[in-house]
Amino acid sequence: MLHLLNRPGLAVLLSIAMAGAAASPAPAQQDDAKTMLLVMKDGLAPPSNQWDIHVYLGAIPGKLMGSPQQSPPFLIPAAFGKPFTFPTAAVARALASQAEPAPPRLLKGGLTVQPAATRYLRVATFLFDKNSGKIVTGGGMRGADGTAVMLAYFDRACLIQGIEEGGSHVLDIKLVIPGPGLHWLRSETITPDITRVTLEDPAALLQFEAPRP
């Protein structure tokens, strides 16, 4: 089992966040919509297919790895090489009801979630063709320094740390979430089999990358 060191001060930061949440109800997430650019991951021209492209957002409940559940997705119109608006608050409202607590398997395998009742989900990202009604390829997001980022929803201020294992891959998670809503997470490759997940500055978000189908 992978041994992970706790980040100093993590529990203190959580206590501060939790105290603030307990003092007064957290406000609804403001609509800090973001402008993103849709590009091909290989940097080349997009396929010439006549797709009606939409960014497809699904929910992976109670985990940061895995496949999305079969629930209606949130679709955002987009086009290659052109900026599009990512409506953060609307996405949170649409997917929040699908959040779940971490499953016992993860809690027994080295993941700590405080408070234990915290419900959360990872937002899965794909490209969808509305003409065919099918997902055509995956999708991912990158920050200003080229590091991959992911998006997750949490229903309260919480601390999530430890490991999440999926197949041969391991997420090393160190998160202090200050309040409910969507949060951008930095996904940094440590080794081919280990990825570190921490909070990411949303201002550093640049583009949505699609692997070539």
C-alpha positions in Angstrom: 0.0 0.0 0.0 1.3 3.4 -1.0 2.4 5.4 2.0 1.4 9.1 1.9 2.4 11.9 4.2 -0.2 14.4 5.3 0.3 18.0 4.3 1.2 20.1 7.4 -1.6 22.3 8.5 -4.2 20.5 6.5 -6.4 19.8 9.5 -6.1 23.4 10.7 -7.2 24.7 7.4 -10.2 22.4 7.4 -11.2 23.5 10.9 -11.2 27.1 9.7 -13.3 26.3 6.7 -15.7 24.2 8.7 -16.1 26.8 11.4 -17.0 29.4 8.7 -19.5 27.1 7.2 -21.1 26.3 10.5 -21.4 30.0 11.5 -23.6 30.8 8.5 -25.1 28.9 5.6 -22.8 28.9 2.6 -24.2 31.1 -0.3 -25.1 29.6 -3.6 -22.2 29.4 -6.0 -21.9 32.6 -8.1 -22.0 32.2 -11.9 -18.3 32.6 -12.5 -18.7 31.4 -16.0 -15.3 30.8 -17.7 -14.2 31.2 -21.3 -12.5 28.2 -22.7 -11.0 27.2 -26.1 -11.7 23.8 -27.7 -8.7 22.4 -29.5 -7.4 19.0 -30.7 -4.9 17.4 -28.2 -2.4 16.8 -31.0 -2.4 20.4 -32.0 -3.5 19.6 -35.6 -6.6 20.6 -37.5 -9.9 19.0 -36.2 -11.6 16.2 -38.2 -13.7 17.4 -41.2 -16.8 15.5 -40.0 -19.9 17.6 -40.0 -20.5 17.3 -36.2 -22.8 19.4 -34.1 -20.2 19.5 -31.3 -21.1 19.9 -27.7 -19.0 19.5 -24.6 -20.6 16.6 -22.6 -20.5 16.7 -18.8 -21.5 13.6 -16.8 -21.3 12.7 -13.1 -19.0 10.2 -11.4 -20.6 10.0 -7.9 -18.5 9.6 -4.8 -15.2 9.2 -6.7 -12.6 11.1 -8.7 -12.0 8.2 -11.1 -14.4 5.9 -13.0 -17.1 6.0 -15.6 -20.1 8.4 -15.4 -23.5 7.1 -14.4 -26.2 6.8 -17.0 -28.0 10.0 -16.2 -28.9 13.0 -18.5 -25.7 14.9 -19.2 -25.1 18.7 -19.3 -24.3 19.8 -22.8 -22.4 23.0 -23.8 -22.3 24.1 -27.5 -18.8 24.4 -28.8 -16.7 24.6 -31.9 -13.0 23.8 -32.6 -10.7 26.8 -32.5 -13.3 29.1 -31.0 -13.9 30.2 -27.4 -17.0 29.0 -25.6 -18.6 29.8 -22.3 -18.4 27.2 -19.5 -21.3 28.2 -17.2 -20.0 27.0 -13.8 -23.0 27.7 -11.6 -25.5 26.1 -14.1 -23.3 23.0 -14.3 -23.3 22.8 -10.5 -27.1 23.1 -10.3 -27.6 20.4 -13.0 -25.3 17.8 -11.5 -25.5 18.4 -7.7 -28.3 15.9 -7.1 -26.1 13.0 -8.4 -23.4 13.5 -5.7 -22.9 10.7 -3.3 -20.6 9.8 -0.3 -17.4 8.0 -0.9 -18.1 4.2 -1.1 -16.8 1.9 1.7 -14.3 0.4 -0.6 -12.4 3.6 -1.0 -12.7 4.5 2.8 -11.2 1.1 3.6 -8.5 1.4 1.0 -6.8 4.6 2.4 -9.1 7.5 1.7 -10.2 9.9 4.5 -13.3 12.1 4.1 -14.3 14.6 6.8 -17.2 15.1 7.4 -18.0 11.5 6.6 -21.5 12.5 5.2 -19.8 14.7 2.5 -21.4 14.0 -0.9 -19.3 14.7 -4.0 -18.8 13.8 -7.7 -16.3 14.3 -10.4 -17.5 15.9 -13.6 -16.6 13.6 -16.5 -15.8 15.4 -19.8 -16.4 14.2 -23.4 -17.2 15.6 -26.8 -20.7 14.8 -28.1 -22.2 15.0 -31.6 -25.8 16.1 -31.4 -26.5 15.0 -35.0 -25.7 11.3 -34.2 -26.6 11.5 -30.5 -23.2 9.9 -29.7 -20.0 10.6 -27.8 -17.3 11.0 -30.4 -14.2 11.3 -28.2 -13.0 12.1 -24.7 -12.0 15.5 -23.4 -9.8 17.1 -20.8 -8.8 20.5 -19.5 -5.4 22.1 -19.0 -4.2 25.0 -16.9 -1.8 27.8 -17.9 1.3 25.7 -17.1 0.0 22.7 -19.2 -1.0 20.7 -16.2 -4.3 18.7 -16.5 -7.2 20.0 -14.4 -10.5 18.3 -13.5 -13.8 19.6 -12.1 -15.6 18.2 -9.1 -18.7 19.2 -7.0 -18.8 19.0 -3.2 -21.9 19.6 -1.1 -20.1 21.2 1.9 -16.7 22.3 3.2 -14.7 19.2 3.7 -11.3 17.5 3.8 -10.5 14.7 1.4 -7.0 13.1 1.6 -5.4 9.8 1.0 -5.5 7.5 -2.0 -8.1 6.4 -4.5 -7.2 3.3 -6.4 -8.7 2.4 -9.8 -7.2 -0.6 -11.5 -3.5 0.0 -11.7 -3.7 3.7 -11.2 -3.6 5.7 -7.9 -4.8 9.2 -7.1 -2.9 10.9 -4.2 -5.5 13.3 -3.0 -4.9 16.3 -0.8 -8.0 18.6 -0.8 -9.3 21.2 1.6 -12.6 22.3 0.1 -13.8 25.7 1.5 -17.5 25.4 0.8 -20.2 23.8 -1.4 -20.1 24.1 -5.2 -17.9 23.2 -8.1 -14.1 23.3 -7.6 -11.3 23.0 -10.1 -8.7 20.4 -9.2 -5.1 20.1 -10.4 -4.2 16.7 -11.7 -0.4 16.3 -11.7 1.4 13.2 -12.9 4.0 12.0 -10.4 4.7 8.6 -12.0 2.9 6.8 -14.9 0.8 5.1 -12.2 0.4 7.9 -9.6 -1.4 11.3 -10.0 -1.6 13.9 -7.3 -4.8 15.9 -7.0 -4.9 19.3 -5.3 -6.9 22.5 -5.6 -6.3 24.6 -8.8 -6.6 28.3 -9.3 -9.5 28.6 -11.8 -8.0 31.7 -13.3 -5.3 29.5 -14.8 -7.8 27.4 -16.9 -7.1 27.8 -20.6 -8.4 25.1 -22.9 -10.5 22.0 -23.4 -8.5 19.3 -25.3 -10.0 16.5 -27.3 -8.0 13.4 -28.3 -8.4 12.6 -32.0 -11.2 10.1 -32.5 
